[in-house]
Amino acid sequence: MPIPEDRNDEPIHHDADKARGAEIILTKRRNRTIFIAGLVGFVLLALTFGMAG
């Protein structure tokens, strides 16, 4: 890894394929259940705060 003094002031270029974020892989039933439960919990929390406010 070059030290800052050795680097040019060129912008860093990342390809779109390498820069994209992580993929959600829900291959196991347990992982799907936890993911969906989290989504449902978030919606219920938003509804609760919406009604309280």
mmCIF entry with sequence, helices, sheets and N, C-alpha, C, O atoms, coordinates in Angstrom:
data_MODEL
# 
_entry.id   MODEL 
# 
_entity.id                         1 
_entity.type                       polymer 
_entity.pdbx_number_of_molecules   1 
# 
_entity_poly.entity_id                      1 
_entity_poly.type                           'polypeptide(L)' 
_entity_poly.nstd_linkage                   no 
_entity_poly.nstd_monomer                   no 
_entity_poly.pdbx_seq_one_letter_code       MPIPEDRNDEPIHHDADKARGAEIILTKRRNRTIFIAGLVGFVLLALTFGMAG 
_entity_poly.pdbx_seq_one_letter_code_can   MPIPEDRNDEPIHHDADKARGAEIILTKRRNRTIFIAGLVGFVLLALTFGMAG 
_entity_poly.pdbx_strand_id                 A 
# 
loop_
_entity_poly_seq.entity_id 
_entity_poly_seq.num 
_entity_poly_seq.mon_id 
_entity_poly_seq.hetero 
1 1  MET n 
1 2  PRO n 
1 3  ILE n 
1 4  PRO n 
1 5  GLU n 
1 6  ASP n 
1 7  ARG n 
1 8  ASN n 
1 9  ASP n 
1 10 GLU n 
1 11 PRO n 
1 12 ILE n 
1 13 HIS n 
1 14 HIS n 
1 15 ASP n 
1 16 ALA n 
1 17 ASP n 
1 18 LYS n 
1 19 ALA n 
1 20 ARG n 
1 21 GLY n 
1 22 ALA n 
1 23 GLU n 
1 24 ILE n 
1 25 ILE n 
1 26 LEU n 
1 27 THR n 
1 28 LYS n 
1 29 ARG n 
1 30 ARG n 
1 31 ASN n 
1 32 ARG n 
1 33 THR n 
1 34 ILE n 
1 35 PHE n 
1 36 ILE n 
1 37 ALA n 
1 38 GLY n 
1 39 LEU n 
1 40 VAL n 
1 41 GLY n 
1 42 PHE n 
1 43 VAL n 
1 44 LEU n 
1 45 LEU n 
1 46 ALA n 
1 47 LEU n 
1 48 THR n 
1 49 PHE n 
1 50 GLY n 
1 51 MET n 
1 52 ALA n 
1 53 GLY n 
# 
_struct_asym.id          A 
_struct_asym.entity_id   1 
# 
loop_
_struct_conf.conf_type_id 
_struct_conf.id 
_struct_conf.pdbx_PDB_helix_id 
_struct_conf.beg_label_comp_id 
_struct_conf.beg_label_asym_id 
_struct_conf.beg_label_seq_id 
_struct_conf.pdbx_beg_PDB_ins_code 
_struct_conf.end_label_comp_id 
_struct_conf.end_label_asym_id 
_struct_conf.end_label_seq_id 
_struct_conf.pdbx_end_PDB_ins_code 
_struct_conf.beg_auth_comp_id 
_struct_conf.beg_auth_asym_id 
_struct_conf.beg_auth_seq_id 
_struct_conf.end_auth_comp_id 
_struct_conf.end_auth_asym_id 
_struct_conf.end_auth_seq_id 
_struct_conf.pdbx_PDB_helix_class 
_struct_conf.details 
_struct_conf.pdbx_PDB_helix_length 
HELX_P HELX_P1 AA1 ALA A 16 ? ALA A 19 ? ALA A 16 ALA A 19 1 ? 4  
HELX_P HELX_P2 AA2 ARG A 29 ? ALA A 52 ? ARG A 29 ALA A 52 1 ? 24 
# 
_struct_conf_type.id          HELX_P 
_struct_conf_type.criteria    ? 
_struct_conf_type.reference   ? 
# 
loop_
_atom_site.group_PDB 
_atom_site.id 
_atom_site.type_symbol 
_atom_site.label_atom_id 
_atom_site.label_alt_id 
_atom_site.label_comp_id 
_atom_site.label_asym_id 
_atom_site.label_entity_id 
_atom_site.label_seq_id 
_atom_site.pdbx_PDB_ins_code 
_atom_site.Cartn_x 
_atom_site.Cartn_y 
_atom_site.Cartn_z 
_atom_site.occupancy 
_atom_site.B_iso_or_equiv 
_atom_site.pdbx_formal_charge 
_atom_site.auth_seq_id 
_atom_site.auth_comp_id 
_atom_site.auth_asym_id 
_atom_site.auth_atom_id 
_atom_site.pdbx_PDB_model_num 
ATOM 1   N N  . MET A 1 1  ? 0.851   -1.180  0.000   1.00 0.00 ? 1  MET A N  1 
ATOM 2   C CA . MET A 1 1  ? 0.000   0.000   0.000   1.00 0.00 ? 1  MET A CA 1 
ATOM 3   C C  . MET A 1 1  ? 0.893   1.239   0.000   1.00 0.00 ? 1  MET A C  1 
ATOM 4   O O  . MET A 1 1  ? 1.760   1.382   0.863   1.00 0.00 ? 1  MET A O  1 
ATOM 5   N N  . PRO A 1 2  ? 0.687   2.122   -0.953  1.00 0.00 ? 2  PRO A N  1 
ATOM 6   C CA . PRO A 1 2  ? 1.545   3.299   -1.010  1.00 0.00 ? 2  PRO A CA 1 
ATOM 7   C C  . PRO A 1 2  ? 1.232   4.273   0.118   1.00 0.00 ? 2  PRO A C  1 
ATOM 8   O O  . PRO A 1 2  ? 0.084   4.406   0.541   1.00 0.00 ? 2  PRO A O  1 
ATOM 9   N N  . ILE A 1 3  ? 2.246   4.935   0.587   1.00 0.00 ? 3  ILE A N  1 
ATOM 10  C CA . ILE A 1 3  ? 2.042   5.953   1.610   1.00 0.00 ? 3  ILE A CA 1 
ATOM 11  C C  . ILE A 1 3  ? 1.560   7.237   0.928   1.00 0.00 ? 3  ILE A C  1 
ATOM 12  O O  . ILE A 1 3  ? 1.799   7.419   -0.265  1.00 0.00 ? 3  ILE A O  1 
ATOM 13  N N  . PRO A 1 4  ? 0.893   8.121   1.656   1.00 0.00 ? 4  PRO A N  1 
ATOM 14  C CA . PRO A 1 4  ? 0.281   9.308   1.034   1.00 0.00 ? 4  PRO A CA 1 
ATOM 15  C C  . PRO A 1 4  ? 1.251   10.170  0.237   1.00 0.00 ? 4  PRO A C  1 
ATOM 16  O O  . PRO A 1 4  ? 0.845   10.799  -0.741  1.00 0.00 ? 4  PRO A O  1 
ATOM 17  N N  . GLU A 1 5  ? 2.531   10.217  0.631   1.00 0.00 ? 5  GLU A N  1 
ATOM 18  C CA . GLU A 1 5  ? 3.470   11.054  -0.099  1.00 0.00 ? 5  GLU A CA 1 
ATOM 19  C C  . GLU A 1 5  ? 3.761   10.500  -1.496  1.00 0.00 ? 5  GLU A C  1 
ATOM 20  O O  . GLU A 1 5  ? 4.094   11.262  -2.404  1.00 0.00 ? 5  GLU A O  1 
ATOM 21  N N  . ASP A 1 6  ? 3.641   9.196   -1.674  1.00 0.00 ? 6  ASP A N  1 
ATOM 22  C CA . ASP A 1 6  ? 3.943   8.559   -2.952  1.00 0.00 ? 6  ASP A CA 1 
ATOM 23  C C  . ASP A 1 6  ? 2.755   8.592   -3.916  1.00 0.00 ? 6  ASP A C  1 
ATOM 24  O O  . ASP A 1 6  ? 2.936   8.384   -5.116  1.00 0.00 ? 6  ASP A O  1 
ATOM 25  N N  . ARG A 1 7  ? 1.570   8.845   -3.424  1.00 0.00 ? 7  ARG A N  1 
ATOM 26  C CA . ARG A 1 7  ? 0.374   8.806   -4.270  1.00 0.00 ? 7  ARG A CA 1 
ATOM 27  C C  . ARG A 1 7  ? 0.204   10.102  -5.034  1.00 0.00 ? 7  ARG A C  1 
ATOM 28  O O  . ARG A 1 7  ? 0.520   11.185  -4.541  1.00 0.00 ? 7  ARG A O  1 
ATOM 29  N N  . ASN A 1 8  ? -0.297  9.969   -6.236  1.00 0.00 ? 8  ASN A N  1 
ATOM 30  C CA . ASN A 1 8  ? -0.693  11.148  -7.005  1.00 0.00 ? 8  ASN A CA 1 
ATOM 31  C C  . ASN A 1 8  ? -2.060  11.610  -6.527  1.00 0.00 ? 8  ASN A C  1 
ATOM 32  O O  . ASN A 1 8  ? -2.732  10.893  -5.785  1.00 0.00 ? 8  ASN A O  1 
ATOM 33  N N  . ASP A 1 9  ? -2.471  12.773  -6.932  1.00 0.00 ? 9  ASP A N  1 
ATOM 34  C CA . ASP A 1 9  ? -3.784  13.268  -6.550  1.00 0.00 ? 9  ASP A CA 1 
ATOM 35  C C  . ASP A 1 9  ? -4.857  12.811  -7.537  1.00 0.00 ? 9  ASP A C  1 
ATOM 36  O O  . ASP A 1 9  ? -5.788  13.554  -7.848  1.00 0.00 ? 9  ASP A O  1 
ATOM 37  N N  . GLU A 1 10 ? -4.716  11.606  -8.014  1.00 0.00 ? 10 GLU A N  1 
ATOM 38  C CA . GLU A 1 10 ? -5.694  11.054  -8.938  1.00 0.00 ? 10 GLU A CA 1 
ATOM 39  C C  . GLU A 1 10 ? -6.896  10.548  -8.159  1.00 0.00 ? 10 GLU A C  1 
ATOM 40  O O  . GLU A 1 10 ? -6.748  10.011  -7.062  1.00 0.00 ? 10 GLU A O  1 
ATOM 41  N N  . PRO A 1 11 ? -8.090  10.719  -8.724  1.00 0.00 ? 11 PRO A N  1 
ATOM 42  C CA . PRO A 1 11 ? -9.267  10.182  -8.042  1.00 0.00 ? 11 PRO A CA 1 
ATOM 43  C C  . PRO A 1 11 ? -9.246  8.654   -8.056  1.00 0.00 ? 11 PRO A C  1 
ATOM 44  O O  . PRO A 1 11 ? -8.753  8.031   -8.997  1.00 0.00 ? 11 PRO A O  1 
ATOM 45  N N  . ILE A 1 12 ? -9.777  8.082   -7.017  1.00 0.00 ? 12 ILE A N  1 
ATOM 46  C CA . ILE A 1 12 ? -9.838  6.621   -6.921  1.00 0.00 ? 12 ILE A CA 1 
ATOM 47  C C  . ILE A 1 12 ? -11.033 6.145   -7.733  1.00 0.00 ? 12 ILE A C  1 
ATOM 48  O O  . ILE A 1 12 ? -12.136 6.673   -7.589  1.00 0.00 ? 12 ILE A O  1 
ATOM 49  N N  . HIS A 1 13 ? -10.818 5.163   -8.574  1.00 0.00 ? 13 HIS A N  1 
ATOM 50  C CA . HIS A 1 13 ? -11.882 4.638   -9.421  1.00 0.00 ? 13 HIS A CA 1 
ATOM 51  C C  . HIS A 1 13 ? -12.237 3.229   -8.977  1.00 0.00 ? 13 HIS A C  1 
ATOM 52  O O  . HIS A 1 13 ? -11.363 2.373   -8.838  1.00 0.00 ? 13 HIS A O  1 
ATOM 53  N N  . HIS A 1 14 ? -13.530 2.992   -8.752  1.00 0.00 ? 14 HIS A N  1 
ATOM 54  C CA . HIS A 1 14 ? -14.016 1.662   -8.400  1.00 0.00 ? 14 HIS A CA 1 
ATOM 55  C C  . HIS A 1 14 ? -15.011 1.226   -9.456  1.00 0.00 ? 14 HIS A C  1 
ATOM 56  O O  . HIS A 1 14 ? -15.902 1.990   -9.824  1.00 0.00 ? 14 HIS A O  1 
ATOM 57  N N  . ASP A 1 15 ? -14.869 0.005   -9.947  1.00 0.00 ? 15 ASP A N  1 
ATOM 58  C CA . ASP A 1 15 ? -15.846 -0.536  -10.880 1.00 0.00 ? 15 ASP A CA 1 
ATOM 59  C C  . ASP A 1 15 ? -17.164 -0.759  -10.150 1.00 0.00 ? 15 ASP A C  1 
ATOM 60  O O  . ASP A 1 15 ? -17.180 -1.001  -8.943  1.00 0.00 ? 15 ASP A O  1 
ATOM 61  N N  . ALA A 1 16 ? -18.261 -0.678  -10.881 1.00 0.00 ? 16 ALA A N  1 
ATOM 62  C CA . ALA A 1 16 ? -19.582 -0.851  -10.275 1.00 0.00 ? 16 ALA A CA 1 
ATOM 63  C C  . ALA A 1 16 ? -19.739 -2.247  -9.686  1.00 0.00 ? 16 ALA A C  1 
ATOM 64  O O  . ALA A 1 16 ? -20.361 -2.408  -8.637  1.00 0.00 ? 16 ALA A O  1 
ATOM 65  N N  . ASP A 1 17 ? -19.186 -3.248  -10.342 1.00 0.00 ? 17 ASP A N  1 
ATOM 66  C CA . ASP A 1 17 ? -19.306 -4.614  -9.827  1.00 0.00 ? 17 ASP A CA 1 
ATOM 67  C C  . ASP A 1 17 ? -18.577 -4.790  -8.504  1.00 0.00 ? 17 ASP A C  1 
ATOM 68  O O  . ASP A 1 17 ? -19.034 -5.528  -7.631  1.00 0.00 ? 17 ASP A O  1 
ATOM 69  N N  . LYS A 1 18 ? -17.452 -4.118  -8.355  1.00 0.00 ? 18 LYS A N  1 
ATOM 70  C CA . LYS A 1 18 ? -16.675 -4.255  -7.133  1.00 0.00 ? 18 LYS A CA 1 
ATOM 71  C C  . LYS A 1 18 ? -17.179 -3.335  -6.025  1.00 0.00 ? 18 LYS A C  1 
ATOM 72  O O  . LYS A 1 18 ? -16.931 -3.600  -4.848  1.00 0.00 ? 18 LYS A O  1 
ATOM 73  N N  . ALA A 1 19 ? -17.879 -2.263  -6.376  1.00 0.00 ? 19 ALA A N  1 
ATOM 74  C CA . ALA A 1 19 ? -18.290 -1.276  -5.387  1.00 0.00 ? 19 ALA A CA 1 
ATOM 75  C C  . ALA A 1 19 ? -19.673 -1.534  -4.805  1.00 0.00 ? 19 ALA A C  1 
ATOM 76  O O  . ALA A 1 19 ? -20.047 -0.923  -3.803  1.00 0.00 ? 19 ALA A O  1 
ATOM 77  N N  . ARG A 1 20 ? -20.423 -2.421  -5.414  1.00 0.00 ? 20 ARG A N  1 
ATOM 78  C CA . ARG A 1 20 ? -21.785 -2.620  -4.904  1.00 0.00 ? 20 ARG A CA 1 
ATOM 79  C C  . ARG A 1 20 ? -21.744 -3.274  -3.536  1.00 0.00 ? 20 ARG A C  1 
ATOM 80  O O  . ARG A 1 20 ? -20.784 -3.953  -3.173  1.00 0.00 ? 20 ARG A O  1 
ATOM 81  N N  . GLY A 1 21 ? -22.813 -3.052  -2.791  1.00 0.00 ? 21 GLY A N  1 
ATOM 82  C CA . GLY A 1 21 ? -22.870 -3.529  -1.420  1.00 0.00 ? 21 GLY A CA 1 
ATOM 83  C C  . GLY A 1 21 ? -23.101 -5.020  -1.323  1.00 0.00 ? 21 GLY A C  1 
ATOM 84  O O  . GLY A 1 21 ? -23.136 -5.733  -2.326  1.00 0.00 ? 21 GLY A O  1 
ATOM 85  N N  . ALA A 1 22 ? -23.254 -5.465  -0.113  1.00 0.00 ? 22 ALA A N  1 
ATOM 86  C CA . ALA A 1 22 ? -23.451 -6.888  0.139   1.00 0.00 ? 22 ALA A CA 1 
ATOM 87  C C  . ALA A 1 22 ? -24.823 -7.339  -0.337  1.00 0.00 ? 22 ALA A C  1 
ATOM 88  O O  . ALA A 1 22 ? -25.770 -6.554  -0.398  1.00 0.00 ? 22 ALA A O  1 
ATOM 89  N N  . GLU A 1 23 ? -24.907 -8.588  -0.664  1.00 0.00 ? 23 GLU A N  1 
ATOM 90  C CA . GLU A 1 23 ? -26.178 -9.165  -1.073  1.00 0.00 ? 23 GLU A CA 1 
ATOM 91  C C  . GLU A 1 23 ? -26.812 -9.832  0.137   1.00 0.00 ? 23 GLU A C  1 
ATOM 92  O O  . GLU A 1 23 ? -26.119 -10.381 0.993   1.00 0.00 ? 23 GLU A O  1 
ATOM 93  N N  . ILE A 1 24 ? -28.132 -9.779  0.198   1.00 0.00 ? 24 ILE A N  1 
ATOM 94  C CA . ILE A 1 24 ? -28.843 -10.479 1.258   1.00 0.00 ? 24 ILE A CA 1 
ATOM 95  C C  . ILE A 1 24 ? -29.123 -11.887 0.745   1.00 0.00 ? 24 ILE A C  1 
ATOM 96  O O  . ILE A 1 24 ? -29.893 -12.071 -0.198  1.00 0.00 ? 24 ILE A O  1 
ATOM 97  N N  . ILE A 1 25 ? -28.501 -12.864 1.363   1.00 0.00 ? 25 ILE A N  1 
ATOM 98  C CA . ILE A 1 25 ? -28.679 -14.249 0.937   1.00 0.00 ? 25 ILE A CA 1 
ATOM 99  C C  . ILE A 1 25 ? -29.475 -14.962 2.027   1.00 0.00 ? 25 ILE A C  1 
ATOM 100 O O  . ILE A 1 25 ? -28.973 -15.200 3.126   1.00 0.00 ? 25 ILE A O  1 
ATOM 101 N N  . LEU A 1 26 ? -30.710 -15.295 1.708   1.00 0.00 ? 26 LEU A N  1 
ATOM 102 C CA . LEU A 1 26 ? -31.604 -15.928 2.676   1.00 0.00 ? 26 LEU A CA 1 
ATOM 103 C C  . LEU A 1 26 ? -31.886 -17.356 2.220   1.00 0.00 ? 26 LEU A C  1 
ATOM 104 O O  . LEU A 1 26 ? -32.999 -17.676 1.801   1.00 0.00 ? 26 LEU A O  1 
ATOM 105 N N  . THR A 1 27 ? -30.882 -18.199 2.304   1.00 0.00 ? 27 THR A N  1 
ATOM 106 C CA . THR A 1 27 ? -31.036 -19.562 1.816   1.00 0.00 ? 27 THR A CA 1 
ATOM 107 C C  . THR A 1 27 ? -31.661 -20.488 2.847   1.00 0.00 ? 27 THR A C  1 
ATOM 108 O O  . THR A 1 27 ? -32.327 -21.458 2.488   1.00 0.00 ? 27 THR A O  1 
ATOM 109 N N  . LYS A 1 28 ? -31.453 -20.197 4.112   1.00 0.00 ? 28 LYS A N  1 
ATOM 110 C CA . LYS A 1 28 ? -31.991 -21.062 5.165   1.00 0.00 ? 28 LYS A CA 1 
ATOM 111 C C  . LYS A 1 28 ? -33.295 -20.487 5.694   1.00 0.00 ? 28 LYS A C  1 
ATOM 112 O O  . LYS A 1 28 ? -33.485 -19.272 5.731   1.00 0.00 ? 28 LYS A O  1 
ATOM 113 N N  . ARG A 1 29 ? -34.176 -21.364 6.096   1.00 0.00 ? 29 ARG A N  1 
ATOM 114 C CA . ARG A 1 29 ? -35.484 -20.938 6.604   1.00 0.00 ? 29 ARG A CA 1 
ATOM 115 C C  . ARG A 1 29 ? -35.320 -20.049 7.842   1.00 0.00 ? 29 ARG A C  1 
ATOM 116 O O  . ARG A 1 29 ? -36.055 -19.077 8.016   1.00 0.00 ? 29 ARG A O  1 
ATOM 117 N N  . ARG A 1 30 ? -34.373 -20.381 8.680   1.00 0.00 ? 30 ARG A N  1 
ATOM 118 C CA . ARG A 1 30 ? -34.138 -19.589 9.898   1.00 0.00 ? 30 ARG A CA 1 
ATOM 119 C C  . ARG A 1 30 ? -33.751 -18.159 9.540   1.00 0.00 ? 30 ARG A C  1 
ATOM 120 O O  . ARG A 1 30 ? -34.240 -17.218 10.165  1.00 0.00 ? 30 ARG A O  1 
ATOM 121 N N  . ASN A 1 31 ? -32.894 -17.982 8.558   1.00 0.00 ? 31 ASN A N  1 
ATOM 122 C CA . ASN A 1 31 ? -32.470 -16.641 8.154   1.00 0.00 ? 31 ASN A CA 1 
ATOM 123 C C  . ASN A 1 31 ? -33.643 -15.840 7.584   1.00 0.00 ? 31 ASN A C  1 
ATOM 124 O O  . ASN A 1 31 ? -33.786 -14.654 7.879   1.00 0.00 ? 31 ASN A O  1 
ATOM 125 N N  . ARG A 1 32 ? -34.476 -16.484 6.774   1.00 0.00 ? 32 ARG A N  1 
ATOM 126 C CA . ARG A 1 32 ? -35.660 -15.799 6.227   1.00 0.00 ? 32 ARG A CA 1 
ATOM 127 C C  . ARG A 1 32 ? -36.602 -15.388 7.338   1.00 0.00 ? 32 ARG A C  1 
ATOM 128 O O  . ARG A 1 32 ? -37.147 -14.284 7.318   1.00 0.00 ? 32 ARG A O  1 
ATOM 129 N N  . THR A 1 33 ? -36.800 -16.271 8.310   1.00 0.00 ? 33 THR A N  1 
ATOM 130 C CA . THR A 1 33 ? -37.710 -15.971 9.425   1.00 0.00 ? 33 THR A CA 1 
ATOM 131 C C  . THR A 1 33 ? -37.213 -14.786 10.237  1.00 0.00 ? 33 THR A C  1 
ATOM 132 O O  . THR A 1 33 ? -37.993 -13.898 10.581  1.00 0.00 ? 33 THR A O  1 
ATOM 133 N N  . ILE A 1 34 ? -35.937 -14.764 10.543  1.00 0.00 ? 34 ILE A N  1 
ATOM 134 C CA . ILE A 1 34 ? -35.364 -13.651 11.313  1.00 0.00 ? 34 ILE A CA 1 
ATOM 135 C C  . ILE A 1 34 ? -35.464 -12.355 10.528  1.00 0.00 ? 34 ILE A C  1 
ATOM 136 O O  . ILE A 1 34 ? -35.791 -11.315 11.100  1.00 0.00 ? 34 ILE A O  1 
ATOM 137 N N  . PHE A 1 35 ? -35.190 -12.394 9.225   1.00 0.00 ? 35 PHE A N  1 
ATOM 138 C CA . PHE A 1 35 ? -35.253 -11.197 8.394   1.00 0.00 ? 35 PHE A CA 1 
ATOM 139 C C  . PHE A 1 35 ? -36.674 -10.650 8.334   1.00 0.00 ? 35 PHE A C  1 
ATOM 140 O O  . PHE A 1 35 ? -36.879 -9.449  8.511   1.00 0.00 ? 35 PHE A O  1 
ATOM 141 N N  . ILE A 1 36 ? -37.647 -11.502 8.089   1.00 0.00 ? 36 ILE A N  1 
ATOM 142 C CA . ILE A 1 36 ? -39.042 -11.061 7.995   1.00 0.00 ? 36 ILE A CA 1 
ATOM 143 C C  . ILE A 1 36 ? -39.542 -10.574 9.350   1.00 0.00 ? 36 ILE A C  1 
ATOM 144 O O  . ILE A 1 36 ? -40.288 -9.597  9.411   1.00 0.00 ? 36 ILE A O  1 
ATOM 145 N N  . ALA A 1 37 ? -39.149 -11.233 10.437  1.00 0.00 ? 37 ALA A N  1 
ATOM 146 C CA . ALA A 1 37 ? -39.535 -10.784 11.772  1.00 0.00 ? 37 ALA A CA 1 
ATOM 147 C C  . ALA A 1 37 ? -38.971 -9.400  12.062  1.00 0.00 ? 37 ALA A C  1 
ATOM 148 O O  . ALA A 1 37 ? -39.641 -8.579  12.689  1.00 0.00 ? 37 ALA A O  1 
ATOM 149 N N  . GLY A 1 38 ? -37.758 -9.134  11.617  1.00 0.00 ? 38 GLY A N  1 
ATOM 150 C CA . GLY A 1 38 ? -37.177 -7.806  11.793  1.00 0.00 ? 38 GLY A CA 1 
ATOM 151 C C  . GLY A 1 38 ? -37.937 -6.742  11.023  1.00 0.00 ? 38 GLY A C  1 
ATOM 152 O O  . GLY A 1 38 ? -38.158 -5.642  11.528  1.00 0.00 ? 38 GLY A O  1 
ATOM 153 N N  . LEU A 1 39 ? -38.341 -7.068  9.792   1.00 0.00 ? 39 LEU A N  1 
ATOM 154 C CA . LEU A 1 39 ? -39.130 -6.115  8.999   1.00 0.00 ? 39 LEU A CA 1 
ATOM 155 C C  . LEU A 1 39 ? -40.477 -5.836  9.650   1.00 0.00 ? 39 LEU A C  1 
ATOM 156 O O  . LEU A 1 39 ? -40.902 -4.684  9.742   1.00 0.00 ? 39 LEU A O  1 
ATOM 157 N N  . VAL A 1 40 ? -41.150 -6.893  10.102  1.00 0.00 ? 40 VAL A N  1 
ATOM 158 C CA . VAL A 1 40 ? -42.448 -6.732  10.759  1.00 0.00 ? 40 VAL A CA 1 
ATOM 159 C C  . VAL A 1 40 ? -42.290 -5.922  12.041  1.00 0.00 ? 40 VAL A C  1 
ATOM 160 O O  . VAL A 1 40 ? -43.105 -5.045  12.328  1.00 0.00 ? 40 VAL A O  1 
ATOM 161 N N  . GLY A 1 41 ? -41.240 -6.215  12.815  1.00 0.00 ? 41 GLY A N  1 
ATOM 162 C CA . GLY A 1 41 ? -40.996 -5.463  14.044  1.00 0.00 ? 41 GLY A CA 1 
ATOM 163 C C  . GLY A 1 41 ? -40.770 -3.986  13.773  1.00 0.00 ? 41 GLY A C  1 
ATOM 164 O O  . GLY A 1 41 ? -41.254 -3.133  14.517  1.00 0.00 ? 41 GLY A O  1 
ATOM 165 N N  . PHE A 1 42 ? -40.030 -3.678  12.702  1.00 0.00 ? 42 PHE A N  1 
ATOM 166 C CA . PHE A 1 42 ? -39.787 -2.282  12.350  1.00 0.00 ? 42 PHE A CA 1 
ATOM 167 C C  . PHE A 1 42 ? -41.086 -1.573  11.982  1.00 0.00 ? 42 PHE A C  1 
ATOM 168 O O  . PHE A 1 42 ? -41.305 -0.434  12.392  1.00 0.00 ? 42 PHE A O  1 
ATOM 169 N N  . VAL A 1 43 ? -41.943 -2.230  11.218  1.00 0.00 ? 43 VAL A N  1 
ATOM 170 C CA . VAL A 1 43 ? -43.230 -1.633  10.824  1.00 0.00 ? 43 VAL A CA 1 
ATOM 171 C C  . VAL A 1 43 ? -44.098 -1.413  12.056  1.00 0.00 ? 43 VAL A C  1 
ATOM 172 O O  . VAL A 1 43 ? -44.716 -0.358  12.197  1.00 0.00 ? 43 VAL A O  1 
ATOM 173 N N  . LEU A 1 44 ? -44.150 -2.396  12.947  1.00 0.00 ? 44 LEU A N  1 
ATOM 174 C CA . LEU A 1 44 ? -44.953 -2.234  14.167  1.00 0.00 ? 44 LEU A CA 1 
ATOM 175 C C  . LEU A 1 44 ? -44.413 -1.103  15.042  1.00 0.00 ? 44 LEU A C  1 
ATOM 176 O O  . LEU A 1 44 ? -45.191 -0.354  15.634  1.00 0.00 ? 44 LEU A O  1 
ATOM 177 N N  . LEU A 1 45 ? -43.107 -0.976  15.126  1.00 0.00 ? 45 LEU A N  1 
ATOM 178 C CA . LEU A 1 45 ? -42.508 0.109   15.898  1.00 0.00 ? 45 LEU A CA 1 
ATOM 179 C C  . LEU A 1 45 ? -42.860 1.466   15.287  1.00 0.00 ? 45 LEU A C  1 
ATOM 180 O O  . LEU A 1 45 ? -43.179 2.412   16.007  1.00 0.00 ? 45 LEU A O  1 
ATOM 181 N N  . ALA A 1 46 ? -42.800 1.554   13.960  1.00 0.00 ? 46 ALA A N  1 
ATOM 182 C CA . ALA A 1 46 ? -43.143 2.808   13.291  1.00 0.00 ? 46 ALA A CA 1 
ATOM 183 C C  . ALA A 1 46 ? -44.617 3.157   13.504  1.00 0.00 ? 46 ALA A C  1 
ATOM 184 O O  . ALA A 1 46 ? -44.956 4.318   13.732  1.00 0.00 ? 46 ALA A O  1 
ATOM 185 N N  . LEU A 1 47 ? -45.482 2.159   13.428  1.00 0.00 ? 47 LEU A N  1 
ATOM 186 C CA . LEU A 1 47 ? -46.913 2.407   13.671  1.00 0.00 ? 47 LEU A CA 1 
ATOM 187 C C  . LEU A 1 47 ? -47.169 2.845   15.113  1.00 0.00 ? 47 LEU A C  1 
ATOM 188 O O  . LEU A 1 47 ? -47.992 3.727   15.359  1.00 0.00 ? 47 LEU A O  1 
ATOM 189 N N  . THR A 1 48 ? -46.476 2.238   16.050  1.00 0.00 ? 48 THR A N  1 
ATOM 190 C CA . THR A 1 48 ? -46.635 2.589   17.464  1.00 0.00 ? 48 THR A CA 1 
ATOM 191 C C  . THR A 1 48 ? -46.221 4.024   17.716  1.00 0.00 ? 48 THR A C  1 
ATOM 192 O O  . THR A 1 48 ? -46.932 4.769   18.391  1.00 0.00 ? 48 THR A O  1 
ATOM 193 N N  . PHE A 1 49 ? -45.074 4.420   17.177  1.00 0.00 ? 49 PHE A N  1 
ATOM 194 C CA . PHE A 1 49 ? -44.630 5.803   17.353  1.00 0.00 ? 49 PHE A CA 1 
ATOM 195 C C  . PHE A 1 49 ? -45.514 6.776   16.588  1.00 0.00 ? 49 PHE A C  1 
ATOM 196 O O  . PHE A 1 49 ? -45.704 7.914   17.017  1.00 0.00 ? 49 PHE A O  1 
ATOM 197 N N  . GLY A 1 50 ? -46.051 6.336   15.466  1.00 0.00 ? 50 GLY A N  1 
ATOM 198 C CA . GLY A 1 50 ? -46.936 7.190   14.692  1.00 0.00 ? 50 GLY A CA 1 
ATOM 199 C C  . GLY A 1 50 ? -48.241 7.472   15.426  1.00 0.00 ? 50 GLY A C  1 
ATOM 200 O O  . GLY A 1 50 ? -48.756 8.589   15.377  1.00 0.00 ? 50 GLY A O  1 
ATOM 201 N N  . MET A 1 51 ? -48.769 6.476   16.095  1.00 0.00 ? 51 MET A N  1 
ATOM 202 C CA . MET A 1 51 ? -50.025 6.656   16.834  1.00 0.00 ? 51 MET A CA 1 
ATOM 203 C C  . MET A 1 51 ? -49.800 7.416   18.135  1.00 0.00 ? 51 MET A C  1 
ATOM 204 O O  . MET A 1 51 ? -50.693 8.123   18.602  1.00 0.00 ? 51 MET A O  1 
ATOM 205 N N  . ALA A 1 52 ? -48.617 7.277   18.722  1.00 0.00 ? 52 ALA A N  1 
ATOM 206 C CA . ALA A 1 52 ? -48.319 7.961   19.977  1.00 0.00 ? 52 ALA A CA 1 
ATOM 207 C C  . ALA A 1 52 ? -48.075 9.449   19.754  1.00 0.00 ? 52 ALA A C  1 
ATOM 208 O O  . ALA A 1 52 ? -48.286 10.261  20.654  1.00 0.00 ? 52 ALA A O  1 
ATOM 209 N N  . GLY A 1 53 ? -47.631 9.799   18.558  1.00 0.00 ? 53 GLY A N  1 
ATOM 210 C CA . GLY A 1 53 ? -47.240 11.188  18.304  1.00 0.00 ? 53 GLY A CA 1 
ATOM 211 C C  . GLY A 1 53 ? -48.287 12.054  17.765  1.00 0.00 ? 53 GLY A C  1 
ATOM 212 O O  . GLY A 1 53 ? -48.046 13.236  17.522  1.00 0.00 ? 53 GLY A O  1 
# 
